[in-house]
Each structure stands twice: as C-alpha cells, then as structure tokens.
C-alpha cells in the first residue's frame, strides 16, 4: 500500500507540473487525476 501511495503522489506531482506549465488545462487535469485515483484506489482527495 505504501508504494502505491508514493507512486500516486509522484504521478500527481507530475500532473500538477503539467498544469502549472499550461501543457494541460484544468479539465484535463481533473480527468487524469480521477483516473489516477481509481488506478491507485485513492478514495478521498484531501489536496483539492
């Protein structure tokens, strides 16, 4: 479980970087974030 949380955190950080560099828009960000949450079985989003 710990490794999955770490992988999710890394993926989320990379996703945020793409958003901040304007390589993706907010709609794409939230769509990908939802997919990552499903993939890594993250049930709640405390980062907003």
Secondary structure, 3 states (H helix, E strand, C coil): CHHHHHHHHHHHHHHHHHHHCCCCCHHHHHHHHHHHHHHCCCCCCCCC
